[in-house]
Amino acid sequence: MKGDEFRGSAEALLGGDEVEGVLSGRFYGAPSPSSRPRAKTLPPKPEHYKVICISMYTRDLERLDAMVEELKARGMTKANRSALIRQALDQIDLDRVPRGI
């Protein structure tokens, strides 16, 4: 089937404007500025904390989670992993940390 025959078959199936858009490359090209959705203005990110990712052994995570659950059972309903780690950081004595950590 030659290009003109294909165009005629496709136009009969889809419609002339759709076929012309696909064949001219507009269909796969970048959208025109008027058709792009306007970017939302995002609020500024907080500067007093950052979300991070750390690796921990599953046994350590189980221990951490058990401690969080114990604190919650004691009535500290806002206890969570982050709060418990922050509390531990406040209490650590660097002189007592073993060399081979």
For each residue, the residues with C-beta under 8 A, 3 or more apart:
1: 5 6 9
2: 5 6
3: 6 7
4: 7 8
5: 1 2 8 9
6: 1 2 3 9 10
7: 3 4 10 11 19 23
8: 4 5 11 12
9: 1 5 6 12 13
10: 6 7 13 14 19
11: 7 8 14 15 16 19
12: 8 9
13: 9 10
14: 10 11 18 19
15: 11 18 19
16: 11 19 20
17: 20 21
18: 14 15 21 22
19: 7 10 11 14 15 16 22 23
20: 16 17 23 24
21: 17 18 24 26 27
22: 18 19 26 27 28
23: 7 19 20
24: 20 21 27
25: 28 29
26: 21 22 29
27: 21 22 24
28: 22 25
29: 25 26
30:
31: 35 36
32: 35 36
33: 36
34:
35: 31 32
36: 31 32 33
37:
38:
39:
40:
41:
42:
43:
44:
45:
46: 49
47:
48:
49: 46
50:
51:
52:
53:
54:
55:
56: 60 61 64
57: 60 61
58: 61 62
59: 62 63
60: 56 57 63 64
61: 56 57 58 64 65
62: 58 59 65 66
63: 59 60 66 67
64: 56 60 61 67 68 81 84 85
65: 61 62 68 69 81
66: 62 63 69 70
67: 63 64 70 71 84
68: 64 65 71 72 79 80 81 84
69: 65 66 72 73
70: 66 67 73 74
71: 67 68 74 76 79 84
72: 68 69 75 76 77 79
73: 69 70
74: 70 71
75: 72
76: 71 72 79
77: 72
78: 83
79: 68 71 72 76 83 84
80: 68 83 84
81: 64 65 68 84 85
82: 85 86
83: 78 79 80 86 87
84: 64 67 68 71 79 80 81 87 88
85: 64 81 82 88 89
86: 82 83 89 90
87: 83 84 90 91
88: 84 85 91 92
89: 85 86 92
90: 86 87
91: 87 88
92: 88 89 97
93: 96 97
94: 97
95:
96: 93
97: 92 93 94 101
98: 101
99:
100:
101: 97 98
